[in-house]
Amino acid sequence: MAIVLGRNRYGKAETRLVHVRRGGDSHELVDLNVSVALSGDLAATHLSGDNAGVLPTDTMKNTVYAFAREHGVGAPEAFGLLLARHFVTTQPQISGAEVTLEAYGWERLGPHSFRRSGDHVRTAVVTVAEHGTQVVSGLKDLVLLNTTDSEFHGYPRDRYTTLPETTDRILATAVAARWRHLGDAAGWDESFAGAKQALVGAFVETYSYSLQQTLYAMGERVLRDRPEIAEIRLALPNRHHYLVDLSPFGLDNPQEVFQAGDRPYGLIEGTVTRDDVPAAGAEWYL
Ligand SMILES: O=c1[nH]c(=O)c2[nH]c(=O)[nH]c2[nH]1
């Protein structure tokens, strides 16, 4: 029996970067949370504390800020690619870099005034490794709700089943989605806007018999509308809304008064994919 070092990586997590582009009269604002994880020949530091190959995580943080000044910050995918390629090409012991970015939205109020817009967080994960480059875009915390056009019935019942069948309910979720691109040179902002629009459009327009059906419709719409996207993964918490029994007060409740549930919640997860695209890198499955 031997004890050996397994998979490992290291990096600086959650570098908060705010970039102001002061071009003309109107300023541009980008607000990012950037995490870098590097992998490669890092056995020496783990086994003997030899740090000859360990670029400090502090340097990674500095690189994020310096690159913002030197190159500007465009789409999160583009900035992530720039950083990931930099670490892999300049550090001989590093063979893989994963840069994860969250972009917080700011809505313009004036030439140099903004209001934080909280309806979703845009995400990107860029991986540069020996086997290739993978760009995954996404979003999270996008809360959507339909007040009708949602049913749930026809499910198996056992002795523990109490859920009443319904032909009219609220369907609500907080969308977390990530989608992998076929190439590494999409028009990132336009692609993101199109994918988000497809997700929302399918949620609104699908008459739903289950959140699972809605999930598939959302993924399918993204792949139909966006040829640059190979595959999409969705995680949809079912934000249950319980019809309140008002009969003790002599009142009816024709789908008007609901209690918003918190926990527990159903969690519906799924992948929608094209059947003719190259397989994803291993990172996709984490
Ligand atoms: O859309 C739904 N899918 C389920 O799998 C499920 N399970 C449940 O209790 N309610 C729902 N709703």
PDBQT file of the ligand as one rigid body, heavy atoms in Angstrom, charges set to zero:
ROOT
HETATM    1  O1  LIG A 301     -43.217  20.160 -11.417  1.00  0.00    +0.000 OA
HETATM    2  C1  LIG A 301     -43.126  19.359 -10.472  1.00  0.00    +0.000 A 
HETATM    3  N1  LIG A 301     -42.296  18.290 -10.570  1.00  0.00    +0.000 N 
HETATM    4  C2  LIG A 301     -42.128  17.386  -9.568  1.00  0.00    +0.000 A 
HETATM    5  O2  LIG A 301     -41.364  16.403  -9.695  1.00  0.00    +0.000 OA
HETATM    6  C3  LIG A 301     -42.882  17.599  -8.388  1.00  0.00    +0.000 A 
HETATM    7  N2  LIG A 301     -42.961  16.929  -7.202  1.00  0.00    +0.000 N 
HETATM    8  C4  LIG A 301     -43.829  17.609  -6.414  1.00  0.00    +0.000 A 
HETATM    9  O3  LIG A 301     -44.150  17.286  -5.228  1.00  0.00    +0.000 OA
HETATM   10  N3  LIG A 301     -44.306  18.706  -7.074  1.00  0.00    +0.000 N 
HETATM   11  C5  LIG A 301     -43.734  18.724  -8.306  1.00  0.00    +0.000 A 
HETATM   12  N4  LIG A 301     -43.824  19.588  -9.347  1.00  0.00    +0.000 N 
ENDROOT
TORSDOF 0
